[in-house]
Amino acid sequence: MGHPNELVKLNPSAPCPRALLEELRPARCTPRTGARGEARKRAMLDAAAALFREKGFERTTLSDVIARSGGSRATLYEAWEDKEGLLVAVLEDGAARFWSSMDVLDVEGMAPRDALTALALRIMGILTEPGGAEMYRLLVSEGYRYPKVISTFMDHGPCRGQARLAAYLAGADRAGLLRIPDAERAAETFFAMIHGNLFMERLMFPDRAMPRDRVEASVTAAVEIFLGGVAGRP
């Protein structure tokens, strides 16, 4: 092919070869520019999340975020408009990152006890690991002022986990493995059961270690009660 700026004549009725399309693509270098821009935004988002945890939302200024991330005020305003927008982005990003692990957990074909145990352990792993608990503390401390923040976090976080659980329960009901007339309500109930005291403990004592055996014992108890119930047998 000739010089990049040279006019290329194409037959309008003929399909354009992939190689030629790539060669003619005007934004060939855009991904590199875009990648740099995304990297700057990622750095600002991470800096904001860390500062909100360390100082609290109210005491954190946009200048703090810019200073720690090395970004610019123009980039921040263009991406999020203001500090509230940045808070929404931090919670949305955190919820999506933590809860995305639910999407790759394959429990199809598992027996109910095994599937519920696997799902519950994954959920509790999300809730009790430091980053997950920090997201909740930030939500509790600041979310009440910003209704959008709460709805965003719920949609990208707990609701995502409950939907995954409800999908399994509905499938188990159709297969005759369980009797679940309302899969969404059952998922909500099971979700609440597995929280137990461990999640509250993590919220109140973030520096206290959370032994794996305690998490497993709590999950096992919740699964057994959920599947067997507590009513006396006739």
SULMO-V996536 format. One record per run of one state. SS is the DSSP state (A for helix, B for strand, O for the rest). FROM is the first residue (numbers start at 1). TO is the last residue. If there is no record, write none. Layout:
BEGIN
ss = <SS:SS>
from = <FROM:FROM>
to = <TO:TO>
END
This chain:
BEGIN
ss = <O:A:O:A:O:A:O:A:O:A:O:A:O:A:O:A:O:A:O:A:O:A:O>
from = <1:18:25:30:56:62:70:73:81:83:103:112:129:130:146:147:157:158:175:183:205:212:229>
to = <17:24:29:55:61:69:72:80:82:102:111:128:129:145:146:156:157:174:182:204:211:228:234>
END
